[in-house]
């Protein structure tokens, strides 16, 4: 028969305790420590592939309607508009050299 793990807390490490359980259902047991008067019902400790419970995402990060604006996008648009305002003079060589159209 396999080993079953139950978590009752750090204060009972190394202590002798009484474990009361139903032989037909060992998923919940009662742990008693007589000297301290500690008594607690605990469920079987399950260790999955990803041990910790995944925290819930904040409401702002949940998928939903796309945002109306973006600070990054707005800043990039302003920078792009500034570069478009600067017009540089183009150099033409078509008039030099006569009819050759160099």
LODO-652203 format. One line per field, with one value per residue (C-alpha): residue in one letter; x, y, z. Coordinates in steps of 0.1 Angstrom, whole numbers, always signed. Last residue first. Layout:
<sites>
type <- c(A/...) .
X <- c(X/...) .
Y <- c(Y/...) .
Z <- c(Z/...) .
</sites>
This chain:
<sites>
type <- c(X/X/X/X/X/X/X/X/X/X/X/X/X/X/X/X/X/X/X/X/X/X/X/X/X/X/X/X/X/X/X/X/X/X/X/X/X/X/X/X/X/X/X/X/X/X/X/X/X/X/X/X/X/X/X/X/X/X/X/X/X/X/X/X/X/X/X/X/X/X/X/X/X/X/X/X/X/X/X/X/X/X/X/X/X/X/X/X/X/X/X/X/X/X/X/X/X/X/X/X/X/X) .
X <- c(+227/+200/+224/+207/+229/+253/+236/+198/+189/+212/+186/+194/+164/+158/+148/+114/+110/+73/+73/+99/+77/+46/+66/+76/+40/+28/+54/+43/+7/+15/+35/+8/-19/-55/-89/-79/-91/-123/-117/-88/-79/-50/-69/-90/-59/-49/-56/-27/-18/-18/+16/+27/+29/+30/+7/+14/-16/-17/-46/-71/-68/-90/-71/-66/-39/-43/-6/+3/-24/-15/-45/-46/-80/-80/-96/-87/-85/-120/-129/-105/-121/-94/-79/-42/-27/+4/+41/+61/+91/+75/+42/+48/+54/+19/-7/+1/-10/+9/-2/+23/+13/+0) .
Y <- c(+619/+631/+634/+665/+689/+677/+690/+695/+660/+659/+665/+667/+664/+689/+673/+677/+675/+672/+634/+629/+647/+626/+594/+606/+616/+582/+564/+582/+573/+537/+535/+553/+530/+539/+524/+491/+459/+444/+413/+392/+395/+417/+447/+423/+411/+376/+349/+332/+297/+273/+260/+225/+224/+187/+179/+172/+162/+163/+142/+162/+174/+175/+192/+187/+203/+199/+206/+174/+153/+159/+148/+144/+138/+122/+130/+111/+78/+66/+30/+27/+58/+79/+89/+98/+101/+122/+118/+149/+153/+182/+191/+229/+230/+223/+196/+184/+149/+125/+90/+62/+35/+0) .
Z <- c(-663/-687/-717/-729/-711/-684/-654/-655/-644/-614/-588/-551/-528/-501/-468/-454/-416/-410/-417/-389/-365/-374/-368/-333/-325/-337/-317/-285/-291/-297/-265/-245/-259/-265/-267/-252/-270/-255/-234/-223/-186/-178/-163/-141/-124/-132/-106/-89/-100/-70/-63/-71/-109/-117/-88/-51/-32/+6/+18/+38/+73/+104/+133/+170/+191/+229/+233/+252/+236/+199/+177/+139/+123/+88/+55/+22/+42/+34/+41/+70/+86/+103/+136/+138/+172/+174/+184/+178/+155/+136/+153/+154/+115/+103/+97/+62/+52/+30/+21/+15/-9/+0) .
</sites>
